[in-house]
Amino acid sequence: MLALVSDLFFADRIIRIGQTVNEDVHVYHSQEEFKSAVMKDHPSVAIVELPLLDDSDLTWIAKIPHVAGYGPHVDRDRFAKARAYGIHPLWANSALIQKLGPWLLSLRNNEAGFQ
């Protein structure tokens, strides 16, 4: 699983949640690094911190079959743009820690090819 995360608290939590479901998490701190990893590694799952995505063309993100996003709950425009590019589910920062583990487990249980 790839993660685009700037905040060390969230990066640590995402890594720990990944470990609980036996998922290796590779953290990137910039969109450029993350995009490069997506193009090279072809991940099946990713989590992105929405404020780290710029407003340029994000069609490349569709190469990830399962991509979730999170950000400040008041940033409705950014959530709408993320949804338009296929990022789903979307969570407020405050919900990330509760929602990520069950989402990963549901992917693992529903998809034989989950990696």
C-alpha positions in Angstrom: 0.0 0.0 0.0 1.2 3.5 -0.8 0.5 6.5 1.4 0.8 10.2 0.5 1.1 11.8 4.0 2.9 14.8 5.4 2.0 14.7 9.0 4.2 12.3 11.1 1.3 11.5 13.5 -0.9 10.3 10.6 2.0 8.5 8.9 2.8 6.5 12.0 -0.9 5.7 12.5 -1.3 4.6 8.9 1.8 2.3 9.2 0.5 0.8 12.4 -2.9 0.1 11.0 -1.3 -1.4 7.9 0.7 -3.7 10.2 -2.4 -4.9 11.9 -3.7 -6.3 8.6 -0.3 -7.5 7.4 0.0 -4.7 4.8 3.4 -3.1 4.1 2.9 0.7 3.9 5.3 2.9 1.9 5.0 6.5 2.8 5.7 9.4 0.5 5.7 13.1 1.5 5.2 14.8 -1.9 2.9 14.3 -4.8 5.8 13.9 -7.2 7.3 11.0 -5.2 4.0 9.4 -4.7 3.0 9.7 -8.4 6.4 8.2 -9.4 5.8 5.3 -7.1 2.3 4.8 -8.5 3.6 4.7 -12.0 6.5 2.3 -11.1 4.8 0.0 -8.6 1.2 -0.2 -9.8 -0.3 -0.5 -6.3 -3.7 -1.8 -5.7 -4.4 0.3 -2.6 -3.4 3.8 -1.5 -4.4 6.5 1.0 -3.8 10.2 0.3 -3.8 13.3 2.4 -6.0 15.5 0.2 -4.2 18.8 0.8 -1.0 17.3 -0.7 -2.7 16.8 -4.1 -2.4 19.9 -6.3 -5.3 21.0 -8.5 -3.6 19.9 -11.7 -4.5 16.9 -13.7 -5.0 13.9 -11.4 -6.1 11.4 -14.0 -3.0 9.3 -13.2 -4.6 8.5 -9.8 -7.2 6.3 -11.6 -4.3 3.7 -12.0 -4.9 2.8 -8.4 -7.9 0.5 -8.1 -8.6 1.4 -4.4 -7.6 4.8 -3.2 -9.0 6.5 -0.1 -8.5 10.1 0.9 -8.6 12.2 4.0 -8.4 15.9 5.0 -10.0 18.7 7.0 -13.7 18.2 7.2 -14.3 21.9 6.2 -12.5 21.5 2.8 -15.6 20.6 0.8 -14.2 21.8 -2.5 -11.1 19.5 -2.2 -13.4 16.6 -1.2 -15.5 17.2 -4.3 -12.5 17.3 -6.6 -11.1 14.1 -5.1 -14.4 12.4 -5.6 -14.4 13.5 -9.2 -11.1 11.7 -9.7 -12.3 8.5 -8.2 -10.9 8.9 -4.7 -13.3 7.0 -2.5 -13.9 6.6 0.4 -13.2 10.1 1.8 -12.8 10.8 5.5 -12.3 13.8 7.7 -8.9 13.8 9.5 -10.8 12.9 12.7 -12.3 9.8 11.2 -9.2 8.4 9.5 -7.9 6.3 12.4 -11.3 4.7 12.9 -12.1 4.0 9.3 -8.9 2.9 7.6 -8.5 -0.5 9.3 -12.0 -1.7 8.5 -11.7 -0.4 5.0 -8.5 -2.3 4.4 -10.0 -5.5 6.0 -13.1 -5.2 3.7 -10.8 -4.9 0.7 -8.8 -8.0 1.8 -12.0 -10.0 2.4 -13.7 -8.9 -0.8 -10.9 -9.1 -3.3 -8.7 -12.2 -3.8 -6.0 -10.1 -5.5 -5.6 -7.6 -2.8 -1.9 -6.8 -2.1 
